Amino acid sequence: MSAKKAKKTKPTRPAAKKASGPKKSAATRMSKPKLTARRERFVAEVIKNGGNATQAAIAAGYAKSSAYQRGYELVRNSEIQERIQRAKQRTGITPEVVTGVLAQQLLAEISDVLDEEGRFDYKRARKLRATGQIQKLKIKSRDLFNSEGEPVGVETIHEIELYSSQSAAKILTGTMGMLKQPAVNPEDVARVKAEIDRLIAEGWSEEEAKEIVVEAEPRAAQWLQ
């Protein structure tokens, strides 16, 4: 009898183990995406200019031809709205605060920051809460010498410039509705209507197009009546 050869079985290759990296925390997985650099700039410009979405879009680098629409879309983005709200809360800026600062600049007097001898008095200005009236302050010093060239002291010169009361008055009267409506510029009307026509051609309804334009440039509301 012939001996049967035992069949050799190939050893099974062990399954490769997956590399186990550090597990992401729930906070990492749930973190919201950051805004792009351009959108961050848009947020900063909206806060800076008081809410003009069109101008903010242009300043952020978007094309002027589409600034109306881009501004309209961006200010409705939930991430951007949240970022703007957080920025306002951090600064504590409210309409009342802005109005108060402008009123202070309007009523400012140079005597609020000077002592009885006409010299700059920081402690007095701070006590009267008048430091916010100062736009520029330069302090210069020079050595004083007698006729023989010997030092006798130091002279300090303060150059002070307060904020313009006229500019503050102009802004206040505008925000408080005390100015008459300016004459309508035909070029502005034509530009707004052309923008509305362009949006309609892109598929927006007439009402939606008007809403986009007015949102981006509030003055347009009076031109569309």
Beta strands, then each sheet from edge to edge (+ up, - down):
strand 1: 134-145
strand 2: 151-162
sheet 1: 1+ 2-
end
